[in-house]
């Protein structure tokens, strides 16, 4: 996730994405040693879900109406679906890391009682 964060430095909106991916990287690092505090996990999950909700229309537009190869095309203001699709895929990957890290850090006994 730190590599994802570093790759966002030249993004049109780097502050948002560098911060998001760095937060996921920190959460995964913490989860390597102990379960994340519930509020941290829920906050990051909420940001991820909100990001997916905001980028989903552009992703659906790309899936249904655009050539698959457009995902690799240069971005432009007239083709925001490219940016939204890439962002959504990154959010899904980061969300997967977050969930996997939390599940791996949570002891089985605690999972059963939840």
C-alpha positions in Angstrom: 0.0 0.0 0.0 3.0 2.3 0.5 3.9 1.8 -3.1 0.3 2.7 -4.1 0.7 5.9 -2.0 3.9 6.8 -3.7 2.5 6.2 -7.1 -0.2 8.8 -6.4 2.2 11.7 -6.0 1.8 12.7 -9.7 -2.0 12.1 -9.6 -4.3 15.1 -10.3 -5.5 14.9 -6.7 -2.5 13.5 -4.8 -3.3 14.7 -1.3 -6.5 12.6 -1.2 -5.0 9.4 -2.6 -1.5 9.5 -0.9 -3.3 10.1 2.5 -5.8 7.3 1.8 -3.2 4.7 0.7 -0.8 5.7 3.5 -3.5 5.3 6.1 -4.3 1.8 4.7 -0.6 1.0 4.8 -0.4 2.1 8.4 -3.5 0.1 9.3 -2.0 -3.0 7.8 1.2 -2.5 9.6 -0.6 -2.1 13.0 -2.7 -5.1 12.2 0.4 -7.2 11.7 1.0 -6.8 15.5 -2.5 -6.5 16.9 -6.1 -6.0 15.9 -6.9 -2.5 14.7 -9.1 -0.4 17.1 -12.7 -0.8 15.9 -13.1 2.9 15.2 -10.0 3.0 13.0 -11.2 0.0 11.0 -14.7 1.3 10.7 -13.5 4.8 9.7 -11.2 3.4 6.9 -13.9 1.1 5.8 -16.4 4.0 5.6 -14.0 6.1 3.6 -13.4 3.1 1.2 -17.2 2.5 0.8 -17.8 6.2 0.2 -15.0 6.3 -2.4 -16.5 3.3 -4.2 -19.9 4.9 -4.2 -18.5 8.1 -5.7 -16.5 6.4 -8.4 -19.0 3.6 -9.2 -21.0 5.5 -11.9 -17.8 6.2 -13.9 -16.8 2.5 -13.6 -20.2 1.3 -14.7 -20.0 3.7 -17.7 -16.6 2.2 -18.6 -17.8 -1.4 -18.3 -21.1 -0.9 -20.2 -20.2 1.7 -22.8 -16.5 2.0 -23.4 -13.8 -0.2 -24.9 -11.9 -2.2 -22.3 -8.6 -0.8 -23.6 -9.6 2.7 -22.5 -8.5 1.8 -18.9 -4.9 2.0 -20.2 -5.5 5.2 -22.2 -4.3 8.6 -21.0 -6.8 10.5 -18.9 -8.6 13.6 -20.0 -11.3 15.8 -18.7 -13.7 14.5 -21.3 -13.1 10.8 -20.2 -13.5 11.0 -16.4 -14.7 7.4 -16.5 -11.1 6.3 -16.9 -10.0 8.1 -13.7 -13.1 6.8 -11.8 -12.5 3.3 -13.0 -8.9 3.3 -11.9 -9.8 4.9 -8.6 -12.5 2.3 -7.9 -10.2 -0.6 -8.6 -7.6 0.9 -6.3 -10.2 1.3 -3.6 -11.3 -2.3 -3.9 -7.7 -3.5 -3.7 -7.0 -1.3 -0.6 -10.3 -2.4 1.0 -9.3 -6.0 0.5 -6.0 -5.4 2.2 -7.7 -3.7 5.1 -10.2 -6.5 5.6 -7.6 -9.2 5.2 -5.2 -7.5 7.6 -7.9 -7.0 10.2 -9.1 -10.6 9.9 -5.6 -11.9 10.2 -5.0 -9.8 13.3 -8.3 -10.7 15.1 -8.0 -13.8 17.2 -10.4 -16.6 16.3 -12.2 -16.5 19.7 -13.0 -12.8 19.2 -14.2 -13.4 15.7 -16.6 -16.1 16.9 -18.1 -13.8 19.5 -18.6 -11.0 17.1 
